[in-house]
Amino acid sequence: MPQPIVAIVGRPNVGKSTLFNKLVGERRAIVEDEPGTTRDRLYGEAEWHGREFTIVDTAGILPGEEDETSASMAEIIRSTRAQAQLAIDEADAILFLVDVKFGITAADEDVAELLRLTSKPVILGANKADSLERVQNAVEFWNLGLGEPIPVSAYHGTGTGDLLDALYEALPPFEEDPEEEYALKIAIVGRPNVGKSSLLNKLLGTERVVVSDIPGTTRDTIDTVVEFEGQKILMIDTAGIRRRGRIEQGIEKYSVLRAMRAIERADVALLMIDATEGITAQDTHVAGMILDAHKGIAVLVNKWDAIEKDNETFDSWNNHVRAALHFIPYAPVLFISALTGQRIEKILELALQINGERNTRVPTAKLNTILRDGVRAHPPSSIHKGAHLRIFYATQAQVAPPVFLFFTNAPEEIHFSYKRYLENRIRENYPFIGTPLILVFKSREE
């Protein structure tokens, strides 16, 4: 089940960013006394009572003030309000923050009215309750009609436990992912306008999603079930992903969060690249996201029909892709055209193969033969406490993704280059196409 989302909302300068930083455990949001400092939304991970969730820090909401400001300021107000509304729409629970020091303001009442229109659970946090008098003054916020106000000081951290307890109770109950019934879940990802929706339409043979040349047309993830070789496959079309610094205000940032969640839900991600533009920094960023999530991956170089070719074009392009995505050398590369259908028939077959590789289990005896032969050919060179570093044995702990445990007398001494060497020895025997491997080194005591 994807992590639940909690949106922090309220008027400007009530301490939303300070609370966000406190909950995620690091100073991610810019904190200033100037109202409206946070105009974009920030995302962070938090955990309470063993439940992980995503926190969204939103800009301050100032409803009904456009007519009293300059045109440029009115545009900022509309933009920040739209982002806050998008966060509310996507959230599973809402944390409404008010300022005890100033009491109920007209802006608080406007935000409360907005929240009463949603069916989402709302937790009311009365911030800046730094003294007994302010804690007692928090009862005033009962008048907002959103339940009991919880006194809290985001700056000092007092009251945050009570706030998180209430939030924990408001989150949807954890459920097993109902999508387990599918043989395979595939996320089609990539930066905007590389042809993701066109590919899905071609795979389905119908106009299931809107296809447009305007970047960012697909704002939500769109799930579609397709049957292939008698198996049900869930296709997840996503909005284009850009590098964090290039994400624009508004709709696209909202889309990135959903695309990231789509990668989490998937077994295999199809990373689409535009052949007419080559590999960009955004493409490598998206590939890194897939790697961090330990998902299967295939690289689809789209618009191959638009490339002028000679006898060296294919090898040149393949080398170019491999060099740019050197950190995922196991990923297969397919040159396709979503427009003409070139090699489209190979995609689902390849995705199923990758998913099979993700679920491959190496017998312990075979794994230790590979380890023994590898150590004999190239022993680890480090010395630990006067003795040579030794790797005693290995076992595969899990599949999807494959995790291998190596037991050694000094796990902290294993150099990353030797880890890569051992991974390569495993892949010589079991290729694990399109599949990242996780190698964990522990002492025998562990």
N, C-alpha and C positions, 0 to 999 in steps of 0.2 A: 504494500500500500504506500503511495507517495506520502512524503511528510506533510502533515497539516500546516497551514499557513495562518499566521497571526498578523494582522495589520494594526499598527499603532497610529491612531488618528487624533485630531484635536486642532484647536486654533493655534496660530503661531506662538512660539516662545513660552510654551507650557512645560518644556523639558522632554519632548519626545525623543530627540537625538541622544540626550544624556541617558534616558532609560534604555534606549536601544543599545548603546555602548555597554551599559551595565549588564544587560541580559545576555548579550553575545560574548561578553568577556574580553572585549578589546575596543580600542578607540577607532571605530570605523567611520562614524558619522561626524561631520564638522559641527562643533558646538560653539555658538556665539549668542550674545544677548540680542542681536539684531533680529527682529521678526522676519521670517521668510527665508532664513539662511538655507534651509533644506528645500530645494525645489524639485530635485529628482527623488526617486525612491531608492533606498538601500536595502539589501537583503543580507541576512546573516542567519547562522544556525545557533539554536539554543536547545537546552535539555533540562528537564525537570522530572524527578521521580522516574528516571529511565526512559522518558518519552522525548524523542527529538522532534523539533518543529522548526519551521522557517519564520523568522521575524522580518517584517517589512516596515521600515521607517518611512513615513510619508511626509510630504510638505504640509505646512499649516493650512487649514481650510478657512477661507474668508468669504462665506457666501454673501451675496447681495451687495457687494461694494464696488462693482465695476463702474457704475455710473459716477462714483465720487472720486475717481482717480484718472490719471492720464491714460491715453490709449495703450502705451507700452506696459504700464503697470496692470491695467485691466487684462491684457493678454497673459501676463504672468499669473494673475489670479485665476483666470480661466484654465490655464495649463495645469497649475498645481492642483486645482480642484478636480480636474479630470483625472489626474494621476491618482489622487486619493480615492476617487470613486472607483477606479479600476482595481485598486488594491482591496477595497471593500468587497467588490464583486467577486474577486478571486479568493478572498480569505475564508477560512473555516471558522474563525473567531476574531472579534474586534476588541482591541484594547483602547478605550476612549480615555484620554488623559486631560485633566483639567488642573487649574492652578488655585490652590487653597488661599494663597496670599491675596489674590484679587477677587475671589469669590466668583459667583456666576456672572458671566458677561453675555451681551447680546450674541456674540459669536459662538459661545458655548451652547446657547439655546438653539441657534441655527444648526450647529453640528448635531446636537441631540435630535432635532427634528429629522435630519437626514438619516440618522441611524435607526430611528423608530420605523422607517420605511423598509428596513431590511429584516429578513427572517433570521439573520446570523446572531449567535449569542454575543452580547456586549458586556465586557468587564469595565467598570468605571474606576479609574485610578485617580485619586486626589493627590496630586504631586505637590512638592515643596512643603510637606507637613513636617517641618524641622523642629517644632516645639510642641509642647503639650497643648498650648492654646490653638495652634493651627490644626492639630489632630482633632480637637473638639469642634473646630469650625467646619470640618469636612462634612458634617451632617447636613449642611446647607444644600449639598448637591443631590440629596434625595429628591429635591424639587424638579430635577431634570427628568424624572420618571423612568430612569434606566436601572433601577435597583440600588443596592447598597454601595456607597462610595468607599473605596479602600484607601486609607491614608498611606502615603508612601513618600519617601525622599529618594528620588533617582540619583541625586548627587552623593548622598551618604550611604545609600543602599538599604536604609531601614524600610521595613514594610514590603520589600520586594518578594519575600517568601510567601506572605499572605496573598499577594497579587498573583504569583505564579501558581499557588494552590488553587485559586479561583479559576485561573486560566486552564489549568490541567483538567479540572472538572468540566470545563466548557468545550474542550476539544472532542471531536467525534471519536467514538470508541474504535480501538484498533481492530481491524478485520483483515483476514487473509485476502490477498488479491484475487478477486473473482476471475481475473483474466488468465489464471493458471490453466483453464480449459483449452487454451490455444496451444497448438504445437510449437508456435514460434511467434514472437512479437518483434516487429521491425520498425525502427524509427528512421525516417528519411530526414537527414539534417544537413545543414550547410548555411553559408551566408545568403543574404537576400538575392533573389533573382538568378539563381543558378539552374532552375528548372525542376524543382522538387515536385510541385503540383502537376506539372506536365508529365513527369515520370509516373506518378501515381495514376493519372488518367490513362496512360498508355498500358500500364500493368493491368488495370481493371477493364480496359476496353470500353470505358464509358466516361462521361463528364461528371465524375463524382464530386470534384472540387473545382472552384473557380480558378481559371488559369489567366494570368495577366503578366505583362512585362513590367508592371509597376512594382518596385521592390517593396516588400512588406505587405502584399495583398493578403496573405494568409496570416491572420492574427491569432487564431486559436489553433490548438492541435486538433486534427480531424481523424477520428478512428474509423477504419473501414476493414471489414473482414473479407478475405479472399480465400477461395479453396484452390489448392495446388497439390497435385498428386495425391488426392484424397485426404489432405490435411488442412485444417483451418489455420490461417495465418492472419494475425492482426497487423494491419499497416497503419502507422502513425505518421501523418504528414504534419510538419511543424513549420512555424514561422522561421524566417532566416535569422541566423545568429551573427552578430558583429562583435568585434573586440569590445571589451568593457568601456574603454574610453571613447568609442565611436557610437555607442548606443544613444539615440536621440531621445529627447523628452517625450513622454506620452505613450502612445500605443505600442511602439516597438519594444520599449523596455519591459512592458507587460508581457509581450510575446516571448521574450528571451527566457523569462522565468518558466513559462509553460514548455518551451523547447527543452530546457534543462531537465524538467520533470519527465518529459517524454523519453529522454535518454535513460533516465533512471528506470523507467517502466520497461524498456526494451531489452531483448536478449541480444539483438544485433543491430548496429547502426550503419546505415548506408550514408557515407560522407560524399556529398556531391560537390564537384569542382567544375568550374566553367573553363573549358579548353580555350575559349577566345581571350581569356584574361590571364591564364596561367595560375600557378599556386601563389596565393597571397598570405600575408600574416594572419588574416582572419581564418583562412582555411586551416593553418597549423594550430590556431587557437582552438577551433572546434575539435580537431583531432585530439588535442590534449584533453579536452573535456571528456571525450569518449574513453580515452586511456585512463583518466582518473576514476571513471565510473566502472572500470574493468569490464567493459562490454565488448562483444565481438564486433569486428569492423571490416567493411569492404569499401574501397575507394572507387567511386564512379566518376570518371572524367567525361562530363556531358558536353554536348554540342560538338562532338567529334566530326560531324558532317561538315562543319563550318571551317575546318582546318585544311589548308592546302598541304598535300602530302607528296613525298617522294620515297625512295627506298630506305631513307634513314629516319623518317619522321617518327615512326613508332618507337624505335629504340631510343631516339633522342628524348621523346616525351616520357617514356617509361623511366629513363635515368633521371630526368628532371623531377618527376614525382617522388621517386625513391630517395633522392638527395634531400628534398624539402621535408619529407616525412620520415626521416631516418630513424626517429624514435619509435616507429611502428613498422619495422621491416617485415613483419609477419603478415601485414595486411595485403590481400590480393587487390590488384588494380584492374579495372574493367573500363574500356573505352567505349562509350555508348552515345546514342543520340535519342533523346526522349521525343524529338520531333519526327524522325523517320522510323524509329523503332529498332535501330541498329543494335544488336546484341541484347536487347531487352529481355529476350527469352531466357538468358543465362542468369539473370539477377536472382530470382527466387530460388533457383537450384543452388546457386552459390551461397545464399543466405542460409539455406537448410544445411548445407555442408559445414558452414562455419559453426552453426548451432550444434551440430553433431560433434565437432571438434571440441567445443566448450564442455561437452558432457563426457569426453573421453577420460577413462580412468586407466592409469598405467599400473600394471601389477607390481607389487612391492619388490618381488624378486628381480623383475626386469629393470626396475628403477635403480636398484642397488648394483646391478651389473653395469649399468650405464655410469653410475657414480664411481664404482671401482675402476673401470677402464679409463674414465676421464681423469681421475686423480693420479692414476699410474702414468698417463701420458703427460700430464701437466700438474704436478703437485702444488698445493698452495705454498707460497714462499714465506709467509709470516712466521715469526717465532713468538710463542706466548710463554712468558715466565720461564725462559730457558729451554722450553720444549717446543718441538715443531707443532704447528697448527694441524689438527687432525679432524677429519669429517668421518664420523663413525658409520652412520647409515641414514637413509632417507625414506620417506613415505609420502603418499599423496593424501592430504587431509580432506579435500573436497573437490567437487567439480563445479563448473558454471559460476564463477571462473575457476580454473584449475589452481589449486594451492598445494605447494610441495613444502614439506617440513624436512630440514636438514639438521641433524644433531651433531654438535661439534664441541671441542673443548674450549673454544674461545669465539663465540658468535660475533662479538664486537670487532674481531680482527679480520673478518672476511671482507676483502676489498670488493667494491662494486664491479670492477673488471672481472674478478673471478666469479662473481655471481652471474655475470653475463656469459662467461665461458661455460658454466654449468648449464645455464638455460639453453645455450646453443647445442650442447651435447644431447640434451633431452630432445630438442627439436630435430636433430639429425635422425632420431629413431621414431619420434612422434611429432610430425610437423606442426600440429596445432594451428592450422591455417586460420588467419584472421582472429586469433585468440591470444589475449595477453596472459602470461603466466605470472603467478605470484610465488616467489621463493622466500621462505622464512627460515632463519637460522636460530637455533636454540641450543642451550646446553643440555646435557642429559638430565640434569637435576630438574630443569624446567619441563 
